[in-house]
Amino acid sequence: MNENLTHFLERDNSQWVYNGDFSIDYNWNHQNGLWTETNEETYWDQLGCVPPRKQSQCAFMVGEPYSDVKVDGKWHIIYATFIEVDDRYFGKFDIVKNYNPAKYSNEIRKQFAMDIV
């Protein structure tokens, strides 16, 4: 296993999800597409801080934009995105047009070597 990925998987999920090594900010800046594991408290805190931009049964985008990015010549707003998978909690930055909880769940299951449902 890649040494960086090993450190990423061993990240203490009680750390604030936005900052530090292998945080959602780190992953966004490195454009690696990885999810950051967080905890239930952070998940619910972020869900309750402002009304979600998008929401489904197990996932949501925080209603306050993080930044913007140019994709294929168009500007898009970036939102912190959180999801619960098998009683574990994860976050990353994404744009609204990519919002897809089923796809997110599969990405997380693959990244964290969880059983595919």
Phi, psi and omega in degrees: 000140177306133183301319178299319181292323177299314178298321180298314182291337180268004180302137179289114186285000174274352175293152176300127190295336185277338188237162173093181180297133177060029174279176178293329176293315178302311182296320179296313181296332178265001178046043182265354176070009184278154174267153176247128177283138178231204182232170183298321180300314179295317179306307183290326176299314181289327177293326184267353186289320175212158178303137182296148174288317175219150181206143172226190185302320186235006184216158177199161171249128179302137186293338180270123180298148176271313183192196174222163183209148177266122180233123180052042177080001179241145177275136179229146176275139178261135178234145170292131184239132182233149179211149173253128178227118179052048179062024172238156189235139187220155177216156171195168174270144178204169176258155186303319184296343179268355186301115182202091184304324179295317177295317178303314181301316178296319178300315182294315180301320179290311183299319185258016177052046177263158178298135176278130180264000000 
